[in-house]
Amino acid sequence: MKITGVKPIRIDRFLFVEIHTDEGITGLGESGAWGFQEASEQVLYKFADYLIGEDPQKIEHHWQYMYRSRHFRGAAIMGALSAIDIALWDISGKYFGVP
């Protein structure tokens, strides 16, 4: 299974991310940051460059790579990272048929 798309979704003052796979499984995650949503959205686009084509079930590897690939780890980075993490766990849960 491979990631085919990463789509940020801003609704009012909330930021979500939808991650799509080539097997038709979609994961949804919410940003943990309450501010700087526009900046977190741009971070999601940057992280998408890395994620597309990767195996979505290597969750811990992806988290460590994205966390350690930047010197700055402020609210915008961590908000985007939390949304991606949740979406990847959502994909994994759907893949294995568990909550």
N, C-alpha and C positions, 0 to 999 in steps of 0.2 A: 504494500500500500504506500502511496506517495501523496504528499501535499501538493495540490494543484492551484490553490488560491487562498489569499488572506485578505479579508474584506473588513475594514473598520466601519463601524456603524455608530454615528453620534445621534443620540435622541435626547433633546433638551439638554440637561446637564450631566448626562450619563454617556459612557463610552463602552461599546461592546466590540468584540471581534468575532467574525465568523470564519472558520477555517474549513476548506473543502478538500476532499481527497478524490483520487481517481476511482475509488470504489463506491462513490456516492454517499459516503458518510460525512456529515457536517457537524462540527463542534462549535459551540457558542460559549464565549467567556466574557466576563465583565471586568473592566479596569477597577483596581482597588483604590486608585487616586481620585480624590474629589475635585481637584483643581488641575489646571494646565491640560485640559482635555485635548486642545488643538495640538499641543506639543506631543502628547502621548500618541495621538493619531499619526503624526509624522514618524514617530519611532516605529509604529506598527508597519508602516510602509517600508522602512529601512530593514526591519527584521524579516519582512516578507521576502526580500531578496535572498536571504539566507535559507529560509524555511521551504520555499517552493522547490519541489523535487526530493525533499527529505522524507524519511520514514516518520510518521507522526507518533509512533509508539516509543521512540527513543526520547521520552519526555525529560528525564533527568539530564541526559546529555545536552539536549537543546537548551534547557534552562541554564546550565553551567556555561555553555558556549556564549549565549547571548549576554549573560550577566558579566562574564569576564572579558568580553570582547571590547568593552568601552571603559574608559577611565572614569567617566562621570556616571554616578548611579543615583540620581535624584528622583523626584516624584514622577517625572515624565517617563523615565526609563522603567522604573519599577511598576508603574501603572500599566504600561504596555506589556511588560513581562508577566504580570499577574493575569492579565486577560488571556494571553497566549497559553499560559500554563493551564488555566481552567478549561480552555477550549480543547487542548490536547488530551486532557483527562476525560473530557466529554466524548471525544472521538474513541478513545480506548474503551470506555465503558460501553458505548454503543456497539463497538466491534465484538466485544466479548459477551454482550447481552446481559450486562449487570448495571445496577444503578450507579 
